[in-house]
């Protein structure tokens, strides 16, 4: 009777049969992990992936085009047909200049044109034609940036490669021989070594590109020892197969025609170079496809696979953790029940 009328202090401190209960460590770990993964998923897709899709600064690649055509032979002083032609384009990144540019990729490009007579060349200056220049681009958008010793002043949307996430539309592709961009139109899907990309094509009508001092007899003016002849350029057809994800050119072919005209003339007097088709060699095409596959896998991993996986696993962990927390709080406390029974 005494204990019923005057309960001990311990009785007031004991929890009831459904009193508060701390969540288990496992439930808190699962809930925290799920929340972290759910926050991480959109960050990977919206923040990390766009910053992974950038033009490299330490690039070092070589693309080789081969085909046949007519070439002006300086030794014979005439145009020689049916010559094997090789165009070599070497691209090297200037890492130091890129770091100083504040976000641009600085690439030095050397393009040489050779026949079998000038290959192999110990020095690119010994080539039939030698053209060095520097391209500076925004690493994310691929747009030209006019700084860092850029030469010439390049314009357009694409050169050497397309922007990331290529769209089914026309693009303005810089043609270095023309000194201006060329509109390349989307022509549908196409494959390069079994790897599917987008096909773009375009042509260049005969356009005056500059002047050159030559003997008068080269441009049908034999009575004049030297003439400032006009240089003209046309392209029978530019065709590119481009990887949709990375913008890398998987396969390329071009049909350049370079000629000389007498001042003010409306017809070609001498052909310097004329080929209907100069295309990537199999080795160049294979290297481009393999690089596009590697880069594409990395971008898909960061932009799609990891975000989807993180969201799925995070949802499961968050739900399981929340359920365990709720069940833990509602579970009867066995020690509290025993204490309540002892006071009766």
Beta strands, then each sheet from edge to edge (+ up, - down):
strand 1: 60-73
strand 2: 78-93
strand 3: 104-115
strand 4: 129-138
strand 5: 171-175
strand 6: 180-192
strand 7: 195-215
strand 8: 226-242
strand 9: 249-254
strand 10: 256-261
strand 11: 270-280
sheet 1: 4+ 3- 2+ 1- 11+ 9- 8+ 7- 6+ 5-
sheet 2: 4+ 3- 2+ 1- 11+ 10-
end
